[in-house]
């Protein structure tokens, strides 16, 4: 299936405005949002892979208390890092984080690069994590796509049929790239993830009070199919 047409300028502006207004009222207070330190952002993003926010928060503080810098992490033993990581699971993650720390100290003087290719060359950093680092630590206006972002953008702009026919990630990344604003990219990307995690959820989305309802392709499709009442 060819990539869907990207939304026009008016639709992009409207979506950003509504999303940021929603975020102003409903944003989550998370510790990694109080820093732009690339290392702290990296730790949070690696921990949050396939792990709920509530489980990550106490371990995030504990981990940074033990390893406050990339240099401190790089100088530690891998097994020690792995033990401290428990019980978050997915034990390849602390080992990848340890390797990233050592590579950063050895090759970049202890500061994570802000170049996408350099970041993605490190084991454990994919396109999403590289984008998160570049946006949240370095202020770049770049897209990020995780499962929450994919769900929100797919529902609002594509609708159930077009979303079901998508293959691969290119179309969603292209859509995300077209929507990210040149300014306020940090707040926009955080808002998009919060909106998917707490409002436009997989099973029980809050469609009735949703600020996107009037322009949401999925709401329109379900509303029409149910004869005037959305079934979600």
FIKOLZA-1660 file (N, C-alpha, C; in steps of 0.1 Angstrom, whole numbers, plus 5000, padded with zeros to 4 digits):
% residues 232
   i   px   py   pz ch aa at
   1 5008 4988 5000  A  X  N
   1 5000 5000 5000  A  X CA
   1 5009 5013 5000  A  X  C
   2 5006 5022 4991  A  X  N
   2 5014 5034 4991  A  X CA
   2 5012 5043 5003  A  X  C
   3 5022 5051 5007  A  X  N
   3 5020 5059 5019  A  X CA
   3 5008 5069 5017  A  X  C
   4 5000 5070 5028  A  X  N
   4 4989 5080 5027  A  X CA
   4 4994 5094 5025  A  X  C
   5 4985 5102 5019  A  X  N
   5 4988 5116 5018  A  X CA
   5 4990 5122 5032  A  X  C
   6 5000 5131 5033  A  X  N
   6 5002 5138 5046  A  X CA
   6 4992 5149 5048  A  X  C
   7 4988 5152 5060  A  X  N
   7 4978 5162 5063  A  X CA
   7 4983 5176 5058  A  X  C
   8 4973 5185 5055  A  X  N
   8 4977 5198 5050  A  X CA
   8 4981 5207 5062  A  X  C
   9 4986 5219 5059  A  X  N
   9 4991 5228 5069  A  X CA
   9 4981 5231 5080  A  X  C
  10 4968 5233 5076  A  X  N
  10 4958 5237 5085  A  X CA
  10 4955 5225 5095  A  X  C
  11 4955 5213 5090  A  X  N
  11 4952 5202 5098  A  X CA
  11 4964 5199 5108  A  X  C
  12 4976 5202 5103  A  X  N
  12 4988 5200 5112  A  X CA
  12 4987 5210 5124  A  X  C
  13 4985 5223 5120  A  X  N
  13 4984 5233 5130  A  X CA
  13 4973 5230 5141  A  X  C
  14 4962 5226 5136  A  X  N
  14 4950 5223 5145  A  X CA
  14 4954 5212 5154  A  X  C
  15 4960 5201 5149  A  X  N
  15 4963 5190 5157  A  X CA
  15 4973 5194 5168  A  X  C
  16 4984 5201 5164  A  X  N
  16 4994 5206 5174  A  X CA
  16 4987 5214 5185  A  X  C
  17 4979 5224 5181  A  X  N
  17 4973 5233 5190  A  X CA
  17 4964 5226 5200  A  X  C
  18 4956 5217 5195  A  X  N
  18 4947 5209 5205  A  X CA
  18 4955 5200 5214  A  X  C
  19 4965 5194 5208  A  X  N
  19 4974 5185 5216  A  X CA
  19 4981 5192 5227  A  X  C
  20 4987 5204 5224  A  X  N
  20 4994 5211 5234  A  X CA
  20 4985 5217 5244  A  X  C
  21 4973 5221 5240  A  X  N
  21 4963 5226 5250  A  X CA
  21 4959 5215 5260  A  X  C
  22 4957 5203 5255  A  X  N
  22 4954 5192 5263  A  X CA
  22 4966 5189 5273  A  X  C
  23 4978 5190 5268  A  X  N
  23 4990 5187 5276  A  X CA
  23 4991 5197 5287  A  X  C
  24 4987 5209 5285  A  X  N
  24 4988 5219 5295  A  X CA
  24 4979 5216 5307  A  X  C
  25 4969 5208 5305  A  X  N
  25 4960 5205 5316  A  X CA
  25 4963 5191 5322  A  X  C
  26 4969 5182 5314  A  X  N
  26 4969 5168 5318  A  X CA
  26 4983 5162 5318  A  X  C
  27 4994 5170 5316  A  X  N
  27 5007 5165 5316  A  X CA
  27 5011 5157 5329  A  X  C
  28 5019 5147 5327  A  X  N
  28 5024 5139 5338  A  X CA
  28 5037 5145 5343  A  X  C
  29 5038 5145 5357  A  X  N
  29 5050 5150 5363  A  X CA
  29 5060 5139 5364  A  X  C
  30 5070 5138 5355  A  X  N
  30 5079 5127 5355  A  X CA
  30 5093 5132 5358  A  X  C
  31 5101 5125 5366  A  X  N
  31 5114 5130 5369  A  X CA
  31 5124 5133 5358  A  X  C
  32 5123 5125 5347  A  X  N
  32 5132 5127 5336  A  X CA
  32 5128 5139 5327  A  X  C
  33 5117 5145 5330  A  X  N
  33 5113 5157 5323  A  X CA
  33 5118 5169 5330  A  X  C
  34 5125 5168 5341  A  X  N
  34 5130 5179 5348  A  X CA
  34 5145 5181 5345  A  X  C
  35 5150 5174 5335  A  X  N
  35 5164 5175 5331  A  X CA
  35 5166 5174 5316  A  X  C
  36 5176 5180 5311  A  X  N
  36 5180 5179 5297  A  X CA
  36 5194 5172 5296  A  X  C
  37 5198 5166 5307  A  X  N
  37 5211 5159 5307  A  X CA
  37 5210 5146 5298  A  X  C
  38 5218 5146 5287  A  X  N
  38 5216 5134 5278  A  X CA
  38 5218 5121 5285  A  X  C
  39 5226 5119 5295  A  X  N
  39 5228 5107 5302  A  X CA
  39 5215 5103 5309  A  X  C
  40 5209 5112 5316  A  X  N
  40 5197 5110 5324  A  X CA
  40 5185 5106 5314  A  X  C
  41 5185 5113 5303  A  X  N
  41 5174 5110 5293  A  X CA
  41 5177 5096 5288  A  X  C
  42 5189 5093 5285  A  X  N
  42 5192 5079 5280  A  X CA
  42 5188 5068 5290  A  X  C
  43 5191 5070 5302  A  X  N
  43 5187 5060 5313  A  X CA
  43 5172 5059 5313  A  X  C
  44 5165 5070 5313  A  X  N
  44 5150 5069 5313  A  X CA
  44 5145 5062 5301  A  X  C
  45 5150 5065 5290  A  X  N
  45 5145 5059 5277  A  X CA
  45 5148 5044 5277  A  X  C
  46 5159 5040 5281  A  X  N
  46 5163 5025 5281  A  X CA
  46 5154 5018 5291  A  X  C
  47 5152 5024 5303  A  X  N
  47 5144 5018 5313  A  X CA
  47 5129 5017 5309  A  X  C
  48 5124 5026 5301  A  X  N
  48 5110 5027 5298  A  X CA
  48 5107 5017 5286  A  X  C
  49 5117 5011 5280  A  X  N
  49 5114 5001 5270  A  X CA
  49 5107 4989 5275  A  X  C
  50 5094 4988 5272  A  X  N
  50 5086 4976 5276  A  X CA
  50 5084 4976 5291  A  X  C
  51 5085 4987 5298  A  X  N
  51 5083 4987 5312  A  X CA
  51 5074 4999 5316  A  X  C
  52 5065 4997 5325  A  X  N
  52 5055 5008 5329  A  X CA
  52 5063 5019 5336  A  X  C
  53 5057 5031 5335  A  X  N
  53 5063 5043 5341  A  X CA
  53 5064 5041 5356  A  X  C
  54 5054 5036 5362  A  X  N
  54 5053 5035 5377  A  X CA
  54 5064 5026 5382  A  X  C
  55 5068 5016 5375  A  X  N
  55 5079 5007 5379  A  X CA
  55 5093 5013 5377  A  X  C
  56 5093 5022 5367  A  X  N
  56 5106 5028 5363  A  X CA
  56 5110 5039 5373  A  X  C
  57 5101 5047 5378  A  X  N
  57 5105 5059 5386  A  X CA
  57 5114 5056 5398  A  X  C
  58 5111 5046 5407  A  X  N
  58 5120 5044 5418  A  X CA
  58 5134 5039 5413  A  X  C
  59 5134 5030 5403  A  X  N
  59 5147 5025 5399  A  X CA
  59 5155 5036 5392  A  X  C
  60 5149 5045 5385  A  X  N
  60 5156 5056 5378  A  X CA
  60 5163 5064 5389  A  X  C
  61 5157 5067 5400  A  X  N
  61 5164 5075 5410  A  X CA
  61 5175 5067 5416  A  X  C
  62 5173 5054 5419  A  X  N
  62 5183 5045 5425  A  X CA
  62 5195 5044 5416  A  X  C
  63 5192 5042 5403  A  X  N
  63 5203 5040 5393  A  X CA
  63 5212 5052 5392  A  X  C
  64 5206 5064 5391  A  X  N
  64 5214 5076 5390  A  X CA
  64 5221 5080 5403  A  X  C
  65 5216 5075 5414  A  X  N
  65 5223 5077 5427  A  X CA
  65 5236 5069 5427  A  X  C
  66 5235 5057 5422  A  X  N
  66 5247 5048 5421  A  X CA
  66 5256 5052 5410  A  X  C
  67 5251 5056 5399  A  X  N
  67 5259 5059 5387  A  X CA
  67 5255 5073 5382  A  X  C
  68 5260 5084 5388  A  X  N
  68 5255 5097 5385  A  X CA
  68 5260 5103 5372  A  X  C
  69 5270 5096 5366  A  X  N
  69 5275 5101 5353  A  X CA
  69 5278 5089 5344  A  X  C
  70 5280 5092 5331  A  X  N
  70 5283 5081 5322  A  X CA
  70 5297 5075 5325  A  X  C
  71 5306 5083 5330  A  X  N
  71 5319 5078 5334  A  X CA
  71 5318 5069 5346  A  X  C
  72 5310 5072 5355  A  X  N
  72 5308 5063 5367  A  X CA
  72 5302 5049 5362  A  X  C
  73 5292 5050 5353  A  X  N
  73 5286 5038 5348  A  X CA
  73 5297 5030 5340  A  X  C
  74 5304 5036 5331  A  X  N
  74 5314 5030 5323  A  X CA
  74 5325 5023 5331  A  X  C
  75 5328 5028 5343  A  X  N
  75 5338 5023 5352  A  X CA
  75 5334 5011 5360  A  X  C
  76 5321 5008 5360  A  X  N
  76 5315 4998 5368  A  X CA
  76 5316 4984 5361  A  X  C
  77 5314 4973 5369  A  X  N
  77 5313 4960 5363  A  X CA
  77 5300 4957 5357  A  X  C
  78 5299 4950 5346  A  X  N
  78 5286 4947 5340  A  X CA
  78 5276 4940 5349  A  X  C
  79 5281 4930 5356  A  X  N
  79 5273 4922 5365  A  X CA
  79 5267 4931 5377  A  X  C
  80 5275 4941 5381  A  X  N
  80 5270 4950 5391  A  X CA
  80 5258 4958 5386  A  X  C
  81 5260 4963 5374  A  X  N
  81 5249 4971 5367  A  X CA
  81 5236 4962 5366  A  X  C
  82 5238 4950 5362  A  X  N
  82 5227 4941 5359  A  X CA
  82 5220 4938 5373  A  X  C
  83 5227 4936 5384  A  X  N
  83 5221 4934 5397  A  X CA
  83 5213 4946 5401  A  X  C
  84 5218 4958 5399  A  X  N
  84 5211 4970 5403  A  X CA
  84 5198 4972 5395  A  X  C
  85 5198 4967 5382  A  X  N
  85 5187 4969 5373  A  X CA
  85 5175 4961 5378  A  X  C
  86 5177 4949 5385  A  X  N
  86 5166 4941 5390  A  X CA
  86 5157 4949 5398  A  X  C
  87 5143 4947 5397  A  X  N
  87 5136 4937 5389  A  X CA
  87 5130 4942 5377  A  X  C
  88 5136 4951 5369  A  X  N
  88 5129 4957 5357  A  X CA
  88 5128 4946 5346  A  X  C
  89 5137 4936 5346  A  X  N
  89 5136 4926 5336  A  X CA
  89 5143 4930 5323  A  X  C
  90 5142 4922 5313  A  X  N
  90 5149 4924 5300  A  X CA
  90 5164 4928 5302  A  X  C
  91 5171 4918 5307  A  X  N
  91 5184 4921 5312  A  X CA
  91 5195 4925 5302  A  X  C
  92 5191 4924 5289  A  X  N
  92 5200 4929 5279  A  X CA
  92 5201 4944 5279  A  X  C
  93 5191 4951 5285  A  X  N
  93 5190 4965 5285  A  X CA
  93 5202 4971 5294  A  X  C
  94 5204 4966 5306  A  X  N
  94 5215 4972 5314  A  X CA
  94 5228 4970 5308  A  X  C
  95 5230 4958 5301  A  X  N
  95 5242 4955 5295  A  X CA
  95 5245 4964 5283  A  X  C
  96 5234 4967 5275  A  X  N
  96 5235 4976 5264  A  X CA
  96 5238 4990 5269  A  X  C
  97 5232 4994 5280  A  X  N
  97 5235 5007 5286  A  X CA
  97 5249 5009 5290  A  X  C
  98 5254 4998 5296  A  X  N
  98 5268 4998 5301  A  X CA
  98 5277 4999 5288  A  X  C
  99 5275 4992 5278  A  X  N
  99 5283 4993 5266  A  X CA
  99 5282 5007 5260  A  X  C
 100 5270 5013 5260  A  X  N
 100 5269 5027 5254  A  X CA
 100 5278 5036 5263  A  X  C
 101 5277 5035 5276  A  X  N
 101 5286 5043 5284  A  X CA
 101 5300 5042 5281  A  X  C
 102 5305 5030 5280  A  X  N
 102 5319 5027 5277  A  X CA
 102 5323 5033 5263  A  X  C
 103 5314 5031 5253  A  X  N
 103 5317 5036 5240  A  X CA
 103 5317 5051 5240  A  X  C
 104 5308 5057 5247  A  X  N
 104 5307 5072 5248  A  X CA
 104 5320 5078 5254  A  X  C
 105 5324 5072 5265  A  X  N
 105 5336 5077 5272  A  X CA
 105 5348 5075 5263  A  X  C
 106 5349 5063 5256  A  X  N
 106 5361 5060 5248  A  X CA
 106 5361 5069 5235  A  X  C
 107 5350 5071 5229  A  X  N
 107 5349 5077 5216  A  X CA
 107 5344 5092 5215  A  X  C
 108 5337 5096 5226  A  X  N
 108 5331 5109 5225  A  X CA
 108 5334 5118 5237  A  X  C
 109 5344 5114 5245  A  X  N
 109 5348 5122 5256  A  X CA
 109 5338 5122 5268  A  X  C
 110 5329 5112 5268  A  X  N
 110 5319 5111 5279  A  X CA
 110 5306 5119 5276  A  X  C
 111 5305 5124 5264  A  X  N
 111 5292 5131 5261  A  X CA
 111 5285 5124 5249  A  X  C
 112 5273 5120 5251  A  X  N
 112 5266 5113 5240  A  X CA
 112 5265 5122 5228  A  X  C
 113 5267 5117 5216  A  X  N
 113 5266 5125 5204  A  X CA
 113 5251 5129 5201  A  X  C
 114 5250 5139 5193  A  X  N
 114 5236 5143 5190  A  X CA
 114 5233 5140 5175  A  X  C
 115 5242 5133 5169  A  X  N
 115 5240 5128 5155  A  X CA
 115 5232 5115 5154  A  X  C
 116 5222 5114 5146  A  X  N
 116 5214 5102 5146  A  X CA
 116 5222 5090 5142  A  X  C
 117 5230 5091 5132  A  X  N
 117 5238 5080 5127  A  X CA
 117 5247 5075 5138  A  X  C
 118 5254 5084 5145  A  X  N
 118 5263 5080 5155  A  X CA
 118 5256 5073 5167  A  X  C
 119 5244 5078 5170  A  X  N
 119 5236 5072 5181  A  X CA
 119 5231 5058 5177  A  X  C
 120 5226 5057 5165  A  X  N
 120 5220 5044 5161  A  X CA
 120 5231 5034 5158  A  X  C
 121 5243 5038 5157  A  X  N
 121 5254 5028 5156  A  X CA
 121 5257 5021 5169  A  X  C
 122 5252 5026 5180  A  X  N
 122 5255 5020 5193  A  X CA
 122 5244 5010 5195  A  X  C
 123 5249 4998 5200  A  X  N
 123 5239 4987 5203  A  X CA
 123 5230 4991 5214  A  X  C
 124 5217 4989 5211  A  X  N
 124 5207 4993 5221  A  X CA
 124 5200 5006 5218  A  X  C
 125 5204 5014 5208  A  X  N
 125 5198 5026 5204  A  X CA
 125 5192 5025 5190  A  X  C
 126 5179 5025 5189  A  X  N
 126 5172 5024 5177  A  X CA
 126 5167 5038 5173  A  X  C
 127 5159 5038 5163  A  X  N
 127 5154 5051 5158  A  X CA
 127 5146 5059 5168  A  X  C
 128 5138 5052 5176  A  X  N
 128 5130 5059 5186  A  X CA
 128 5139 5065 5196  A  X  C
 129 5148 5057 5202  A  X  N
 129 5157 5062 5213  A  X CA
 129 5166 5073 5208  A  X  C
 130 5171 5072 5196  A  X  N
 130 5179 5083 5190  A  X CA
 130 5171 5096 5189  A  X  C
 131 5159 5095 5184  A  X  N
 131 5150 5106 5183  A  X CA
 131 5147 5112 5197  A  X  C
 132 5144 5104 5207  A  X  N
 132 5141 5109 5220  A  X CA
 132 5153 5117 5226  A  X  C
 133 5165 5111 5224  A  X  N
 133 5177 5118 5229  A  X CA
 133 5179 5131 5222  A  X  C
 134 5177 5131 5209  A  X  N
 134 5180 5144 5201  A  X CA
 134 5169 5154 5204  A  X  C
 135 5157 5150 5207  A  X  N
 135 5147 5160 5210  A  X CA
 135 5148 5164 5225  A  X  C
 136 5147 5155 5234  A  X  N
 136 5146 5158 5248  A  X CA
 136 5159 5163 5255  A  X  C
 137 5171 5159 5249  A  X  N
 137 5183 5163 5255  A  X CA
 137 5190 5174 5247  A  X  C
 138 5188 5174 5234  A  X  N
 138 5195 5184 5225  A  X CA
 138 5186 5194 5218  A  X  C
 139 5173 5193 5221  A  X  N
 139 5164 5203 5216  A  X CA
 139 5161 5203 5201  A  X  C
 140 5163 5191 5195  A  X  N
 140 5161 5190 5180  A  X CA
 140 5146 5188 5177  A  X  C
 141 5141 5194 5167  A  X  N
 141 5127 5192 5163  A  X CA
 141 5126 5180 5154  A  X  C
 142 5127 5168 5160  A  X  N
 142 5127 5155 5153  A  X CA
 142 5115 5147 5158  A  X  C
 143 5110 5138 5149  A  X  N
 143 5098 5130 5154  A  X CA
 143 5103 5118 5162  A  X  C
 144 5094 5113 5170  A  X  N
 144 5096 5100 5177  A  X CA
 144 5084 5092 5176  A  X  C
 145 5085 5079 5174  A  X  N
 145 5074 5070 5172  A  X CA
 145 5076 5058 5181  A  X  C
 146 5067 5057 5191  A  X  N
 146 5066 5045 5199  A  X CA
 146 5052 5039 5197  A  X  C
 147 5048 5029 5204  A  X  N
 147 5035 5023 5202  A  X CA
 147 5023 5033 5205  A  X  C
 148 5025 5042 5215  A  X  N
 148 5015 5051 5218  A  X CA
 148 5013 5062 5207  A  X  C
 149 5025 5066 5202  A  X  N
 149 5024 5076 5191  A  X CA
 149 5018 5070 5178  A  X  C
 150 5022 5058 5175  A  X  N
 150 5017 5051 5163  A  X CA
 150 5001 5050 5165  A  X  C
 151 4997 5046 5176  A  X  N
 151 4982 5045 5178  A  X CA
 151 4975 5058 5177  A  X  C
 152 4980 5069 5183  A  X  N
 152 4973 5082 5182  A  X CA
 152 4973 5087 5168  A  X  C
 153 4984 5087 5161  A  X  N
 153 4985 5092 5148  A  X CA
 153 4977 5084 5138  A  X  C
 154 4978 5070 5140  A  X  N
 154 4970 5061 5131  A  X CA
 154 4955 5063 5133  A  X  C
 155 4950 5065 5145  A  X  N
 155 4936 5067 5148  A  X CA
 155 4931 5080 5142  A  X  C
 156 4939 5091 5145  A  X  N
 156 4934 5104 5142  A  X CA
 156 4935 5107 5127  A  X  C
 157 4946 5103 5120  A  X  N
 157 4948 5107 5107  A  X CA
 157 4945 5096 5096  A  X  C
 158 4945 5083 5100  A  X  N
 158 4944 5073 5090  A  X CA
 158 4930 5066 5091  A  X  C
 159 4926 5062 5103  A  X  N
 159 4914 5054 5105  A  X CA
 159 4917 5040 5105  A  X  C
 160 4907 5031 5110  A  X  N
 160 4910 5017 5112  A  X CA
 160 4914 5009 5099  A  X  C
 161 4907 5012 5088  A  X  N
 161 4910 5004 5076  A  X CA
 161 4924 5007 5070  A  X  C
 162 4927 5020 5069  A  X  N
 162 4940 5024 5063  A  X CA
 162 4951 5019 5073  A  X  C
 163 4949 5021 5086  A  X  N
 163 4959 5017 5095  A  X CA
 163 4962 5002 5095  A  X  C
 164 4951 4994 5093  A  X  N
 164 4953 4979 5092  A  X CA
 164 4960 4975 5080  A  X  C
 165 4960 4983 5069  A  X  N
 165 4967 4979 5057  A  X CA
 165 4981 4984 5057  A  X  C
 166 4985 4992 5066  A  X  N
 166 4999 4996 5066  A  X CA
 166 5009 4985 5069  A  X  C
 167 5020 4985 5062  A  X  N
 167 5031 4975 5064  A  X CA
 167 5044 4983 5067  A  X  C
 168 5050 4979 5077  A  X  N
 168 5062 4986 5081  A  X CA
 168 5060 4999 5089  A  X  C
 169 5070 5006 5091  A  X  N
 169 5069 5018 5099  A  X CA
 169 5071 5031 5091  A  X  C
 170 5074 5031 5078  A  X  N
 170 5078 5043 5071  A  X CA
 170 5066 5053 5071  A  X  C
 171 5054 5048 5068  A  X  N
 171 5043 5058 5067  A  X CA
 171 5040 5065 5080  A  X  C
 172 5041 5058 5091  A  X  N
 172 5039 5065 5104  A  X CA
 172 5050 5075 5107  A  X  C
 173 5063 5071 5104  A  X  N
 173 5074 5080 5106  A  X CA
 173 5073 5092 5097  A  X  C
 174 5069 5090 5085  A  X  N
 174 5067 5102 5076  A  X CA
 174 5056 5111 5082  A  X  C
 175 5045 5105 5086  A  X  N
 175 5034 5113 5092  A  X CA
 175 5039 5120 5105  A  X  C
 176 5046 5113 5113  A  X  N
 176 5051 5120 5126  A  X CA
 176 5061 5131 5122  A  X  C
 177 5069 5129 5112  A  X  N
 177 5079 5139 5108  A  X CA
 177 5072 5152 5102  A  X  C
 178 5061 5150 5095  A  X  N
 178 5053 5161 5090  A  X CA
 178 5046 5169 5101  A  X  C
 179 5043 5163 5112  A  X  N
 179 5035 5169 5123  A  X CA
 179 5044 5176 5133  A  X  C
 180 5056 5171 5135  A  X  N
 180 5064 5177 5146  A  X CA
 180 5067 5192 5143  A  X  C
 181 5064 5201 5153  A  X  N
 181 5065 5215 5150  A  X CA
 181 5080 5220 5151  A  X  C
 182 5084 5230 5144  A  X  N
 182 5098 5235 5144  A  X CA
 182 5101 5241 5158  A  X  C
 183 5091 5245 5165  A  X  N
 183 5093 5250 5179  A  X CA
 183 5084 5242 5188  A  X  C
 184 5087 5242 5200  A  X  N
 184 5080 5234 5210  A  X CA
 184 5079 5219 5207  A  X  C
 185 5090 5214 5200  A  X  N
 185 5090 5200 5197  A  X CA
 185 5091 5191 5210  A  X  C
 186 5098 5196 5220  A  X  N
 186 5099 5189 5232  A  X CA
 186 5085 5186 5238  A  X  C
 187 5078 5197 5240  A  X  N
 187 5064 5196 5246  A  X CA
 187 5055 5188 5237  A  X  C
 188 5056 5190 5224  A  X  N
 188 5047 5183 5215  A  X CA
 188 5050 5168 5216  A  X  C
 189 5062 5163 5216  A  X  N
 189 5065 5149 5216  A  X CA
 189 5061 5143 5230  A  X  C
 190 5064 5150 5240  A  X  N
 190 5059 5145 5253  A  X CA
 190 5044 5144 5254  A  X  C
 191 5038 5154 5249  A  X  N
 191 5023 5154 5249  A  X CA
 191 5017 5143 5241  A  X  C
 192 5023 5140 5229  A  X  N
 192 5018 5129 5221  A  X CA
 192 5019 5116 5228  A  X  C
 193 5031 5113 5236  A  X  N
 193 5032 5101 5243  A  X CA
 193 5022 5100 5255  A  X  C
 194 5021 5112 5262  A  X  N
 194 5011 5112 5273  A  X CA
 194 4997 5110 5268  A  X  C
 195 4994 5115 5257  A  X  N
 195 4980 5114 5252  A  X CA
 195 4977 5099 5249  A  X  C
 196 4987 5093 5243  A  X  N
 196 4985 5079 5239  A  X CA
 196 4985 5070 5252  A  X  C
 197 4993 5073 5262  A  X  N
 197 4994 5065 5274  A  X CA
 197 4982 5066 5283  A  X  C
 198 4976 5078 5283  A  X  N
 198 4966 5081 5293  A  X CA
 198 4952 5084 5288  A  X  C
 199 4951 5087 5275  A  X  N
 199 4938 5091 5270  A  X CA
 199 4934 5083 5258  A  X  C
 200 4942 5083 5247  A  X  N
 200 4939 5075 5235  A  X CA
 200 4945 5061 5237  A  X  C
 201 4940 5054 5247  A  X  N
 201 4946 5041 5251  A  X CA
 201 4941 5029 5242  A  X  C
 202 4948 5018 5243  A  X  N
 202 4945 5007 5234  A  X CA
 202 4930 5002 5235  A  X  C
 203 4926 5000 5247  A  X  N
 203 4913 4993 5249  A  X CA
 203 4901 5002 5253  A  X  C
 204 4904 5012 5261  A  X  N
 204 4893 5021 5265  A  X CA
 204 4896 5036 5263  A  X  C
 205 4897 5040 5250  A  X  N
 205 4901 5054 5248  A  X CA
 205 4889 5063 5252  A  X  C
 206 4893 5075 5257  A  X  N
 206 4883 5084 5262  A  X CA
 206 4878 5093 5250  A  X  C
 207 4870 5087 5242  A  X  N
 207 4866 5093 5229  A  X CA
 207 4856 5105 5232  A  X  C
 208 4847 5104 5241  A  X  N
 208 4837 5114 5243  A  X CA
 208 4843 5128 5246  A  X  C
 209 4852 5129 5256  A  X  N
 209 4858 5142 5259  A  X CA
 209 4870 5145 5250  A  X  C
 210 4874 5137 5241  A  X  N
 210 4886 5139 5234  A  X CA
 210 4887 5152 5225  A  X  C
 211 4897 5159 5227  A  X  N
 211 4898 5172 5219  A  X CA
 211 4900 5169 5204  A  X  C
 212 4904 5157 5200  A  X  N
 212 4906 5154 5186  A  X CA
 212 4893 5148 5179  A  X  C
 213 4882 5146 5187  A  X  N
 213 4871 5139 5182  A  X CA
 213 4865 5144 5169  A  X  C
 214 4864 5157 5168  A  X  N
 214 4857 5163 5156  A  X CA
 214 4865 5160 5143  A  X  C
 215 4878 5157 5144  A  X  N
 215 4886 5155 5132  A  X CA
 215 4893 5141 5132  A  X  C
 216 4889 5132 5141  A  X  N
 216 4895 5119 5142  A  X CA
 216 4889 5110 5132  A  X  C
 217 4898 5104 5123  A  X  N
 217 4893 5095 5113  A  X CA
 217 4887 5082 5119  A  X  C
 218 4892 5077 5130  A  X  N
 218 4887 5065 5136  A  X CA
 218 4873 5068 5143  A  X  C
 219 4872 5079 5150  A  X  N
 219 4860 5083 5156  A  X CA
 219 4849 5084 5146  A  X  C
 220 4852 5091 5135  A  X  N
 220 4842 5093 5124  A  X CA
 220 4838 5079 5118  A  X  C
 221 4847 5070 5116  A  X  N
 221 4844 5057 5110  A  X CA
 221 4835 5049 5120  A  X  C
 222 4838 5049 5132  A  X  N
 222 4831 5041 5142  A  X CA
 222 4817 5048 5145  A  X  C
 223 4817 5061 5145  A  X  N
 223 4804 5068 5147  A  X CA
 223 4795 5066 5135  A  X  C
 224 4800 5066 5123  A  X  N
 224 4792 5063 5111  A  X CA
 224 4787 5049 5111  A  X  C
 225 4796 5039 5114  A  X  N
 225 4793 5025 5114  A  X CA
 225 4782 5021 5124  A  X  C
 226 4781 5029 5135  A  X  N
 226 4772 5025 5146  A  X CA
 226 4759 5034 5145  A  X  C
 227 4757 5041 5134  A  X  N
 227 4745 5048 5132  A  X CA
 227 4744 5060 5141  A  X  C
 228 4755 5067 5144  A  X  N
 228 4754 5079 5152  A  X CA
 228 4760 5078 5166  A  X  C
 229 4765 5066 5169  A  X  N
 229 4770 5064 5183  A  X CA
 229 4783 5056 5182  A  X  C
 230 4794 5062 5186  A  X  N
 230 4807 5055 5185  A  X CA
 230 4807 5043 5195  A  X  C
 231 4812 5032 5190  A  X  N
 231 4813 5020 5198  A  X CA
 231 4828 5017 5201  A  X  C
 232 4832 5021 5214  A  X  N
 232 4846 5019 5217  A  X CA
 232 4846 5015 5231  A  X  C
% end
